[in-house]
Amino acid sequence: MKYHRIKQAEFISRPNRFIANVLIDGIAETVHVKNTGRCRELLSPGCTVYLEGSDNPSRKTRYDLVAVEKIREGAPPLLVNMDSQIPNSAAAEWLEKGELFTEQAVIKRESAYGASRFDFRIEDKGKISFLEVKGVTLENDGIVLFPDAPTERGVKHIRELIRAKREGFGAYILFVIQMKEVYEFHPNDIMHPEFGDALREAEKAGVSLLAYDCIVTPDSMTIDKPVRIRTEKII
């Protein structure tokens, strides 16, 4: 997944979840943030961020904030993609390469099932599967967690995947970790215990749980290696 017209900037502040104030070549500019999550551990005053220029002249903001160099104590900054829209596009590329199903699989995005709309419907070797993608940006000492804010929608998706599995469909949850240098994924039970409980229920019901890290550059993100998942409650 590639971006175009990437510009480096310095983060100043985030007045609300939709916009941020940055310095571009020493000039203050307000930019759109492509992630409505809290991201407080990522956006520290003075950190380096990366912006994608917009081609739309009628927009109020000229740039989208898509990546950040996360400041870490005692270690170099960690480049994290924080664009909440890119995980689905990266997952589409990954699926089309035959990484999970065969290269002959028929892949459809945004497919309705029950009361939900899953990110992908895959038909492969006569079997239909549904796959839901979750982008992960919350990291602490190599452990990543999801969600970073309560997500009733996420719980609903898991319940629908459990139902699909029981009705004979394939069911998958893919956690796209938008960074490298991580070794383990946990559900964030402190932030949203209902999500963790639903994920554990899904695992017991046979829903396939997958977590992969990504190769991240200022202008790209590619799904790369599997990351170990631990679903047990750790509080």
QUINOR-V743778 format. One record per pair of residues at least 24 apart in sequence whose C-alpha atoms are under 10 Angstrom apart, sorted by sequence separation. I is the first residue (numbers start at 1). J is the second residue. D is the distance in Angstrom with one decimal. If there is no record, write none. Layout:
i:I j:J d:D
i:I j:J d:D
This chain:
i:21 j:45 d:9.9
i:22 j:46 d:9.0
i:43 j:67 d:9.8
i:44 j:68 d:9.5
i:47 j:71 d:6.8
i:101 j:125 d:9.2
i:22 j:47 d:9.8
i:23 j:48 d:9.7
i:24 j:49 d:9.9
i:42 j:67 d:9.5
i:43 j:68 d:7.3
i:44 j:69 d:9.5
i:46 j:71 d:9.4
i:95 j:120 d:9.7
i:132 j:157 d:7.6
i:185 j:210 d:9.7
i:186 j:211 d:10.0
i:14 j:40 d:9.4
i:22 j:48 d:9.4
i:23 j:49 d:9.7
i:42 j:68 d:6.9
i:43 j:69 d:8.6
i:44 j:70 d:7.8
i:45 j:71 d:9.9
i:131 j:157 d:9.9
i:132 j:158 d:8.5
i:173 j:199 d:9.3
i:185 j:211 d:7.1
i:22 j:49 d:8.4
i:24 j:51 d:9.6
i:32 j:59 d:9.9
i:42 j:69 d:7.6
i:43 j:70 d:7.3
i:44 j:71 d:7.4
i:92 j:119 d:9.5
i:95 j:122 d:9.2
i:184 j:211 d:8.7
i:185 j:212 d:9.3
i:32 j:60 d:8.9
i:33 j:61 d:10.0
i:42 j:70 d:5.2
i:43 j:71 d:8.7
i:91 j:119 d:9.5
i:92 j:120 d:8.4
i:101 j:129 d:9.9
i:184 j:212 d:9.8
i:185 j:213 d:10.0
i:203 j:231 d:8.4
i:14 j:43 d:8.1
i:22 j:51 d:9.8
i:31 j:60 d:8.7
i:32 j:61 d:6.2
i:34 j:63 d:10.0
i:35 j:64 d:9.8
i:41 j:70 d:7.7
i:42 j:71 d:7.4
i:48 j:77 d:9.1
i:50 j:79 d:9.8
i:91 j:120 d:9.3
i:132 j:161 d:8.4
i:146 j:175 d:8.5
i:173 j:202 d:9.4
i:183 j:212 d:9.9
i:184 j:213 d:9.9
i:13 j:43 d:7.9
i:14 j:44 d:9.6
i:30 j:60 d:9.0
i:31 j:61 d:5.3
i:32 j:62 d:8.0
i:33 j:63 d:8.7
i:34 j:64 d:6.3
i:35 j:65 d:8.5
i:41 j:71 d:8.6
i:42 j:72 d:9.7
i:47 j:77 d:8.9
i:49 j:79 d:9.1
i:130 j:160 d:9.9
i:131 j:161 d:8.2
i:145 j:175 d:9.8
i:172 j:202 d:9.5
i:173 j:203 d:9.9
i:182 j:212 d:9.7
i:183 j:213 d:8.9
i:200 j:230 d:9.7
i:201 j:231 d:9.9
i:12 j:43 d:8.6
i:13 j:44 d:7.9
i:14 j:45 d:9.3
i:30 j:61 d:6.5
i:31 j:62 d:6.6
i:32 j:63 d:6.2
i:33 j:64 d:5.7
i:34 j:65 d:6.1
i:35 j:66 d:8.2
i:41 j:72 d:9.7
i:48 j:79 d:9.3
i:49 j:80 d:9.5
i:50 j:81 d:9.1
i:88 j:119 d:7.3
i:130 j:161 d:7.4
i:146 j:177 d:9.6
i:171 j:202 d:9.3
i:172 j:203 d:9.8
i:182 j:213 d:7.4
i:200 j:231 d:6.1
i:11 j:43 d:7.0
i:12 j:44 d:7.8
i:13 j:45 d:6.3
i:29 j:61 d:8.5
i:30 j:62 d:8.2
i:31 j:63 d:5.2
i:32 j:64 d:4.7
i:33 j:65 d:4.9
i:34 j:66 d:6.2
i:49 j:81 d:9.7
i:88 j:120 d:8.9
i:129 j:161 d:9.7
i:145 j:177 d:9.3
i:180 j:212 d:9.4
i:181 j:213 d:8.3
i:182 j:214 d:9.9
i:199 j:231 d:7.4
i:200 j:232 d:7.4
i:11 j:44 d:7.1
i:12 j:45 d:4.9
i:13 j:46 d:9.0
i:29 j:62 d:8.7
i:30 j:63 d:8.1
i:31 j:64 d:5.8
i:32 j:65 d:6.0
i:33 j:66 d:7.1
i:34 j:67 d:9.3
i:144 j:177 d:7.7
i:179 j:212 d:9.5
i:180 j:213 d:5.8
i:181 j:214 d:9.4
i:199 j:232 d:9.7
i:200 j:233 d:9.0
i:10 j:44 d:9.8
i:11 j:45 d:5.6
i:12 j:46 d:6.1
i:29 j:63 d:8.9
i:30 j:64 d:9.5
i:31 j:65 d:6.6
i:32 j:66 d:9.1
i:33 j:67 d:9.6
i:130 j:164 d:7.9
i:144 j:178 d:9.9
i:171 j:205 d:9.9
i:172 j:206 d:9.2
i:173 j:207 d:7.4
i:174 j:208 d:8.4
i:175 j:209 d:7.9
i:176 j:210 d:8.5
i:177 j:211 d:7.0
i:178 j:212 d:8.7
i:179 j:213 d:6.0
i:180 j:214 d:5.8
i:181 j:215 d:9.8
i:197 j:231 d:9.0
i:10 j:45 d:8.0
i:11 j:46 d:5.3
i:12 j:47 d:8.1
i:30 j:65 d:10.0
i:129 j:164 d:8.5
i:130 j:165 d:9.0
i:144 j:179 d:9.7
i:171 j:206 d:8.0
i:172 j:207 d:5.6
i:173 j:208 d:6.3
i:174 j:209 d:6.3
i:175 j:210 d:6.1
i:176 j:211 d:6.1
i:177 j:212 d:5.8
i:178 j:213 d:6.3
i:179 j:214 d:5.2
i:180 j:215 d:6.3
i:196 j:231 d:7.4
i:197 j:232 d:9.2
i:10 j:46 d:5.7
i:11 j:47 d:5.5
i:12 j:48 d:9.7
i:42 j:78 d:9.5
i:128 j:164 d:10.0
i:129 j:165 d:8.7
i:162 j:198 d:9.2
i:170 j:206 d:9.0
i:171 j:207 d:5.1
i:172 j:208 d:4.7
i:173 j:209 d:5.1
i:174 j:210 d:4.8
i:175 j:211 d:4.5
i:176 j:212 d:5.5
i:177 j:213 d:4.6
i:178 j:214 d:5.5
i:179 j:215 d:6.5
i:180 j:216 d:7.3
i:196 j:232 d:8.5
i:197 j:233 d:8.5
i:9 j:46 d:9.4
i:10 j:47 d:5.8
i:11 j:48 d:6.2
i:42 j:79 d:9.7
i:116 j:153 d:9.1
i:155 j:192 d:9.6
i:158 j:195 d:8.4
i:162 j:199 d:9.6
i:165 j:202 d:9.0
i:170 j:207 d:7.6
i:171 j:208 d:6.2
i:172 j:209 d:6.0
i:173 j:210 d:6.1
i:174 j:211 d:5.7
i:175 j:212 d:6.4
i:176 j:213 d:6.3
i:177 j:214 d:6.1
i:178 j:215 d:7.9
i:179 j:216 d:6.0
i:196 j:233 d:7.5
i:9 j:47 d:8.6
i:10 j:48 d:4.8
i:11 j:49 d:6.2
i:42 j:80 d:8.2
i:139 j:177 d:9.3
i:142 j:180 d:8.9
i:143 j:181 d:9.2
i:144 j:182 d:7.0
i:150 j:188 d:9.4
i:169 j:207 d:9.8
i:170 j:208 d:8.3
i:171 j:209 d:8.8
i:172 j:210 d:7.4
i:173 j:211 d:8.3
i:174 j:212 d:7.6
i:175 j:213 d:8.5
i:176 j:214 d:7.3
i:177 j:215 d:9.6
i:178 j:216 d:7.1
i:179 j:217 d:9.3
i:9 j:48 d:5.9
i:10 j:49 d:5.9
i:11 j:50 d:9.3
i:118 j:157 d:7.4
i:129 j:168 d:9.1
i:130 j:169 d:7.3
i:131 j:170 d:8.2
i:132 j:171 d:8.3
i:133 j:172 d:8.6
i:134 j:173 d:7.5
i:135 j:174 d:8.5
i:136 j:175 d:6.5
i:137 j:176 d:8.9
i:138 j:177 d:8.8
i:139 j:178 d:9.9
i:142 j:181 d:6.3
i:143 j:182 d:5.9
i:144 j:183 d:8.1
i:145 j:184 d:8.7
i:146 j:185 d:8.1
i:147 j:186 d:9.5
i:148 j:187 d:9.7
i:149 j:188 d:9.0
i:150 j:189 d:9.9
i:155 j:194 d:7.2
i:156 j:195 d:9.1
i:159 j:198 d:7.0
i:162 j:201 d:8.1
i:163 j:202 d:9.4
i:166 j:205 d:7.6
i:8 j:48 d:7.0
i:9 j:49 d:5.3
i:10 j:50 d:8.5
i:42 j:82 d:8.8
i:91 j:131 d:9.9
i:116 j:156 d:7.6
i:117 j:157 d:8.1
i:128 j:168 d:8.8
i:129 j:169 d:5.3
i:130 j:170 d:6.1
i:131 j:171 d:5.9
i:132 j:172 d:6.3
i:133 j:173 d:6.0
i:134 j:174 d:6.2
i:135 j:175 d:5.9
i:136 j:176 d:5.9
i:137 j:177 d:6.4
i:138 j:178 d:9.1
i:139 j:179 d:9.1
i:141 j:181 d:9.1
i:142 j:182 d:4.1
i:143 j:183 d:6.2
i:144 j:184 d:6.3
i:145 j:185 d:5.8
i:146 j:186 d:7.0
i:147 j:187 d:7.1
i:148 j:188 d:7.3
i:150 j:190 d:9.8
i:151 j:191 d:9.5
i:152 j:192 d:9.0
i:154 j:194 d:9.8
i:155 j:195 d:5.4
i:158 j:198 d:6.5
i:159 j:199 d:8.9
i:162 j:202 d:5.7
i:165 j:205 d:7.4
i:166 j:206 d:8.6
i:193 j:233 d:8.9
i:8 j:49 d:6.0
i:9 j:50 d:6.1
i:91 j:132 d:9.8
i:92 j:133 d:10.0
i:115 j:156 d:8.7
i:116 j:157 d:6.5
i:127 j:168 d:9.0
i:128 j:169 d:5.7
i:129 j:170 d:3.9
i:130 j:171 d:5.0
i:131 j:172 d:4.6
i:132 j:173 d:4.9
i:133 j:174 d:4.8
i:134 j:175 d:4.8
i:135 j:176 d:4.8
i:136 j:177 d:4.6
i:137 j:178 d:5.8
i:138 j:179 d:9.8
i:141 j:182 d:7.8
i:142 j:183 d:5.7
i:143 j:184 d:5.0
i:144 j:185 d:4.9
i:145 j:186 d:5.0
i:146 j:187 d:5.3
i:147 j:188 d:5.8
i:149 j:190 d:9.9
i:150 j:191 d:6.3
i:151 j:192 d:7.4
i:154 j:195 d:7.1
i:155 j:196 d:8.8
i:157 j:198 d:9.6
i:158 j:199 d:6.8
i:161 j:202 d:7.6
i:162 j:203 d:8.8
i:165 j:206 d:7.0
i:166 j:207 d:9.4
i:7 j:49 d:8.5
i:8 j:50 d:4.7
i:9 j:51 d:7.3
i:19 j:61 d:8.8
i:91 j:133 d:7.5
i:115 j:157 d:8.9
i:116 j:158 d:9.8
i:118 j:160 d:9.1
i:127 j:169 d:7.2
i:128 j:170 d:6.2
i:129 j:171 d:5.6
i:130 j:172 d:6.3
i:131 j:173 d:5.7
i:132 j:174 d:6.2
i:133 j:175 d:6.0
i:134 j:176 d:6.0
i:135 j:177 d:6.1
i:136 j:178 d:5.9
i:137 j:179 d:7.5
i:139 j:181 d:9.7
i:140 j:182 d:8.9
i:141 j:183 d:9.3
i:142 j:184 d:6.9
i:143 j:185 d:5.8
i:144 j:186 d:6.3
i:145 j:187 d:5.5
i:146 j:188 d:5.2
i:147 j:189 d:8.7
i:148 j:190 d:9.7
i:149 j:191 d:6.2
i:150 j:192 d:5.2
i:152 j:194 d:8.5
i:153 j:195 d:9.6
i:155 j:197 d:9.1
i:156 j:198 d:8.9
i:158 j:200 d:9.9
i:159 j:201 d:8.8
i:160 j:202 d:9.7
i:162 j:204 d:9.4
i:163 j:205 d:9.1
i:165 j:207 d:6.6
i:179 j:221 d:8.6
i:184 j:226 d:9.5
i:185 j:227 d:6.8
i:186 j:228 d:9.0
i:187 j:229 d:8.8
i:189 j:231 d:9.6
i:7 j:50 d:5.7
i:8 j:51 d:6.3
i:22 j:65 d:9.5
i:39 j:82 d:8.3
i:90 j:133 d:10.0
i:91 j:134 d:10.0
i:116 j:159 d:9.6
i:117 j:160 d:9.3
i:118 j:161 d:8.8
i:127 j:170 d:7.5
i:128 j:171 d:9.0
i:129 j:172 d:7.6
i:130 j:173 d:8.6
i:131 j:174 d:7.1
i:132 j:175 d:8.6
i:133 j:176 d:6.9
i:134 j:177 d:8.4
i:135 j:178 d:6.8
i:136 j:179 d:8.6
i:139 j:182 d:7.9
i:141 j:184 d:9.9
i:142 j:185 d:8.9
i:143 j:186 d:7.3
i:144 j:187 d:8.5
i:145 j:188 d:5.2
i:146 j:189 d:8.7
i:147 j:190 d:9.7
i:148 j:191 d:6.7
i:149 j:192 d:7.1
i:150 j:193 d:8.8
i:151 j:194 d:9.0
i:152 j:195 d:7.8
i:155 j:198 d:6.3
i:158 j:201 d:8.9
i:159 j:202 d:7.6
i:162 j:205 d:6.4
i:164 j:207 d:9.1
i:165 j:208 d:9.6
i:178 j:221 d:7.6
i:179 j:222 d:9.6
i:183 j:226 d:9.0
i:184 j:227 d:5.7
i:185 j:228 d:6.2
i:186 j:229 d:6.3
i:187 j:230 d:7.8
i:188 j:231 d:9.4
i:189 j:232 d:9.5
i:190 j:233 d:9.4
i:6 j:50 d:6.5
i:7 j:51 d:5.0
i:8 j:52 d:9.1
i:20 j:64 d:9.4
i:88 j:132 d:8.9
i:89 j:133 d:10.0
i:113 j:157 d:9.9
i:116 j:160 d:6.8
i:144 j:188 d:8.8
i:145 j:189 d:8.9
i:147 j:191 d:7.1
i:148 j:192 d:8.4
i:150 j:194 d:8.8
i:151 j:195 d:7.4
i:154 j:198 d:9.3
i:155 j:199 d:8.1
i:158 j:202 d:6.8
i:161 j:205 d:9.5
i:162 j:206 d:7.9
i:163 j:207 d:9.7
i:178 j:222 d:8.9
i:179 j:223 d:9.4
i:180 j:224 d:8.9
i:183 j:227 d:5.8
i:184 j:228 d:4.9
i:185 j:229 d:4.8
i:186 j:230 d:5.3
i:187 j:231 d:6.2
i:189 j:233 d:6.8
i:190 j:234 d:8.9
i:6 j:51 d:5.4
i:7 j:52 d:6.3
i:19 j:64 d:8.9
i:20 j:65 d:8.1
i:37 j:82 d:9.3
i:88 j:133 d:6.4
i:115 j:160 d:7.6
i:116 j:161 d:9.2
i:139 j:184 d:9.8
i:146 j:191 d:8.6
i:147 j:192 d:7.1
i:150 j:195 d:8.0
i:154 j:199 d:9.7
i:158 j:203 d:10.0
i:161 j:206 d:9.8
i:162 j:207 d:6.5
i:178 j:223 d:8.4
i:179 j:224 d:9.8
i:180 j:225 d:9.1
i:182 j:227 d:7.5
i:183 j:228 d:6.5
i:184 j:229 d:5.8
i:185 j:230 d:6.1
i:186 j:231 d:5.8
i:187 j:232 d:8.3
i:188 j:233 d:8.8
i:189 j:234 d:7.5
i:190 j:235 d:7.0
i:5 j:51 d:8.1
i:6 j:52 d:4.6
i:7 j:53 d:7.4
i:19 j:65 d:8.7
i:36 j:82 d:9.7
i:87 j:133 d:7.1
i:88 j:134 d:8.2
i:114 j:160 d:7.1
i:139 j:185 d:9.1
i:145 j:191 d:9.5
i:146 j:192 d:8.8
i:147 j:193 d:9.9
i:161 j:207 d:7.1
i:176 j:222 d:9.7
i:177 j:223 d:8.2
i:182 j:228 d:9.4
i:183 j:229 d:9.0
i:184 j:230 d:7.1
i:185 j:231 d:8.1
i:186 j:232 d:8.0
i:187 j:233 d:7.9
i:188 j:234 d:8.8
i:189 j:235 d:7.3
i:4 j:51 d:9.5
i:5 j:52 d:5.6
i:6 j:53 d:6.4
i:35 j:82 d:6.3
i:36 j:83 d:9.4
i:37 j:84 d:8.7
i:87 j:134 d:7.2
i:88 j:135 d:8.2
i:113 j:160 d:7.8
i:114 j:161 d:9.7
i:123 j:170 d:9.5
i:161 j:208 d:9.8
i:176 j:223 d:7.2
i:177 j:224 d:9.5
i:186 j:233 d:8.5
i:187 j:234 d:8.9
i:188 j:235 d:9.2
i:3 j:51 d:9.4
i:4 j:52 d:6.4
i:5 j:53 d:5.3
i:6 j:54 d:9.9
i:34 j:82 d:7.1
i:35 j:83 d:5.6
i:36 j:84 d:8.0
i:87 j:135 d:5.6
i:113 j:161 d:9.0
i:122 j:170 d:8.8
i:147 j:195 d:8.0
i:176 j:224 d:9.5
i:177 j:225 d:9.8
i:186 j:234 d:8.3
i:3 j:52 d:6.8
i:4 j:53 d:7.3
i:5 j:54 d:8.2
i:33 j:82 d:8.7
i:34 j:83 d:5.0
i:35 j:84 d:5.1
i:86 j:135 d:8.2
i:87 j:136 d:8.8
i:114 j:163 d:8.9
i:121 j:170 d:9.5
i:122 j:171 d:9.9
i:136 j:185 d:9.3
i:146 j:195 d:8.8
i:147 j:196 d:9.2
i:158 j:207 d:8.9
i:177 j:226 d:9.6
i:3 j:53 d:9.2
i:4 j:54 d:9.0
i:5 j:55 d:9.5
i:33 j:83 d:7.9
i:34 j:84 d:6.1
i:35 j:85 d:8.1
i:84 j:134 d:8.9
i:85 j:135 d:8.4
i:113 j:163 d:9.8
i:114 j:164 d:8.7
i:121 j:171 d:9.6
i:138 j:188 d:9.5
i:146 j:196 d:8.9
i:176 j:226 d:9.6
i:177 j:227 d:8.7
i:33 j:84 d:9.5
i:34 j:85 d:7.4
i:84 j:135 d:6.5
i:113 j:164 d:8.2
i:175 j:226 d:9.8
i:176 j:227 d:9.8
i:34 j:86 d:9.5
i:83 j:135 d:8.7
i:84 j:136 d:8.8
i:120 j:172 d:9.6
i:175 j:227 d:9.4
i:82 j:135 d:8.6
i:84 j:137 d:9.1
i:11 j:65 d:9.7
i:81 j:135 d:9.7
i:82 j:136 d:8.4
i:83 j:137 d:9.3
i:119 j:173 d:9.9
i:175 j:229 d:9.7
i:81 j:136 d:9.4
i:82 j:137 d:6.4
i:7 j:63 d:8.7
i:9 j:65 d:9.4
i:80 j:136 d:9.8
i:81 j:137 d:7.5
i:82 j:138 d:9.7
i:6 j:63 d:9.0
i:7 j:64 d:9.8
i:8 j:65 d:9.7
i:11 j:68 d:8.9
i:80 j:137 d:7.0
i:5 j:63 d:9.5
i:6 j:64 d:9.4
i:7 j:65 d:9.4
i:10 j:68 d:9.5
i:80 j:138 d:9.5
i:6 j:65 d:9.6
i:8 j:67 d:9.6
i:9 j:68 d:9.5
i:80 j:139 d:9.6
i:6 j:66 d:9.2
i:8 j:68 d:9.5
i:6 j:67 d:10.0
i:3 j:66 d:9.2
i:144 j:211 d:10.0
i:72 j:140 d:9.6
i:70 j:139 d:9.8
i:72 j:141 d:9.1
i:144 j:213 d:10.0
i:136 j:211 d:9.4
i:131 j:207 d:9.7
i:135 j:211 d:9.8
i:136 j:212 d:9.8
i:131 j:208 d:9.2
i:132 j:209 d:10.0
i:133 j:210 d:9.6
i:134 j:211 d:9.3
i:136 j:213 d:9.2
i:131 j:209 d:9.9
i:133 j:211 d:9.8
i:3 j:86 d:9.8
i:91 j:174 d:8.4
i:144 j:227 d:9.7
i:2 j:86 d:9.4
i:91 j:175 d:9.7
i:143 j:227 d:9.9
i:1 j:86 d:7.4
i:91 j:176 d:7.8
i:143 j:228 d:9.8
i:144 j:229 d:9.7
i:1 j:87 d:9.0
i:88 j:174 d:9.8
i:90 j:176 d:8.5
i:143 j:229 d:9.9
i:1 j:88 d:9.8
i:2 j:89 d:9.8
i:87 j:174 d:9.6
i:1 j:89 d:6.6
i:2 j:90 d:9.3
i:87 j:175 d:8.7
i:88 j:176 d:8.6
i:1 j:90 d:5.6
i:87 j:176 d:6.1
i:1 j:91 d:9.3
i:86 j:176 d:9.6
i:87 j:177 d:8.5
i:1 j:92 d:9.5
i:87 j:178 d:7.7
i:1 j:93 d:7.6
i:86 j:178 d:9.1
i:1 j:94 d:9.9
i:84 j:178 d:9.5
i:42 j:137 d:8.5
i:82 j:177 d:10.0
i:83 j:178 d:8.7
i:41 j:137 d:9.5
i:42 j:138 d:8.3
i:81 j:177 d:9.0
i:82 j:178 d:7.0
i:41 j:138 d:7.7
i:42 j:139 d:9.1
i:80 j:177 d:9.1
i:81 j:178 d:5.3
i:82 j:179 d:9.2
i:39 j:137 d:7.8
i:40 j:138 d:9.5
i:41 j:139 d:8.4
i:80 j:178 d:5.9
i:81 j:179 d:6.6
i:39 j:138 d:7.5
i:41 j:140 d:9.1
i:79 j:178 d:8.9
i:80 j:179 d:5.0
i:37 j:137 d:9.4
i:38 j:138 d:9.7
i:79 j:179 d:6.5
i:80 j:180 d:8.0
i:37 j:138 d:10.0
i:78 j:179 d:7.7
i:79 j:180 d:7.9
i:35 j:137 d:10.0
i:78 j:180 d:7.9
i:79 j:181 d:9.7
i:78 j:181 d:8.1
i:40 j:148 d:9.9
i:39 j:148 d:7.8
i:37 j:147 d:9.2
i:38 j:148 d:7.1
i:39 j:149 d:9.6
i:37 j:148 d:6.9
i:38 j:149 d:7.2
i:67 j:178 d:9.4
i:37 j:149 d:6.7
i:67 j:179 d:10.0
i:36 j:149 d:9.9
i:37 j:150 d:9.8
i:90 j:214 d:9.2
i:87 j:214 d:9.7
i:94 j:222 d:8.0
i:93 j:222 d:8.4
i:94 j:223 d:6.6
i:90 j:220 d:9.5
i:93 j:223 d:8.6
i:94 j:224 d:8.8
i:90 j:221 d:6.9
i:91 j:222 d:8.6
i:89 j:221 d:9.5
i:90 j:222 d:6.0
i:91 j:223 d:7.2
i:81 j:214 d:9.1
i:89 j:222 d:9.6
i:90 j:223 d:6.4
i:80 j:214 d:9.3
i:81 j:215 d:9.6
i:86 j:220 d:9.4
i:87 j:221 d:8.5
i:80 j:215 d:9.6
i:81 j:216 d:6.6
i:86 j:221 d:7.9
i:87 j:222 d:9.1
i:79 j:215 d:9.5
i:80 j:216 d:6.9
i:81 j:217 d:8.1
i:86 j:222 d:9.7
i:87 j:223 d:8.7
i:79 j:216 d:6.8
i:80 j:217 d:8.5
i:81 j:218 d:8.0
i:78 j:216 d:9.8
i:79 j:217 d:7.3
i:80 j:218 d:8.9
i:81 j:219 d:9.4
i:79 j:218 d:7.9
i:81 j:220 d:8.6
i:81 j:221 d:7.4
i:80 j:221 d:9.6
i:67 j:216 d:8.9
i:69 j:218 d:9.4
i:67 j:217 d:8.5
i:68 j:218 d:8.3
i:67 j:218 d:6.5
i:66 j:218 d:8.3
i:67 j:219 d:8.6
i:66 j:219 d:8.8
i:67 j:220 d:9.6
i:66 j:220 d:9.9
i:52 j:218 d:9.4
i:50 j:217 d:9.7
i:51 j:218 d:8.5
i:52 j:219 d:8.2
i:50 j:218 d:6.2
i:51 j:219 d:9.0
i:49 j:218 d:8.7
i:50 j:219 d:8.3
i:8 j:218 d:8.4
i:7 j:218 d:8.6
i:6 j:218 d:7.2
i:7 j:219 d:9.2
i:6 j:219 d:6.2
i:3 j:217 d:9.8
i:4 j:218 d:10.0
i:5 j:219 d:8.3
i:6 j:220 d:9.9
i:1 j:216 d:9.8
i:2 j:217 d:9.4
i:3 j:218 d:8.3
i:4 j:219 d:6.8
i:2 j:218 d:9.4
i:3 j:219 d:4.8
i:4 j:220 d:9.1
i:2 j:219 d:5.8
i:3 j:220 d:5.9
i:1 j:219 d:8.4
i:2 j:220 d:4.4
i:3 j:221 d:8.9
i:1 j:220 d:5.4
i:2 j:221 d:6.9
i:1 j:221 d:5.4
i:2 j:222 d:8.8
i:1 j:222 d:6.3
i:1 j:223 d:9.2
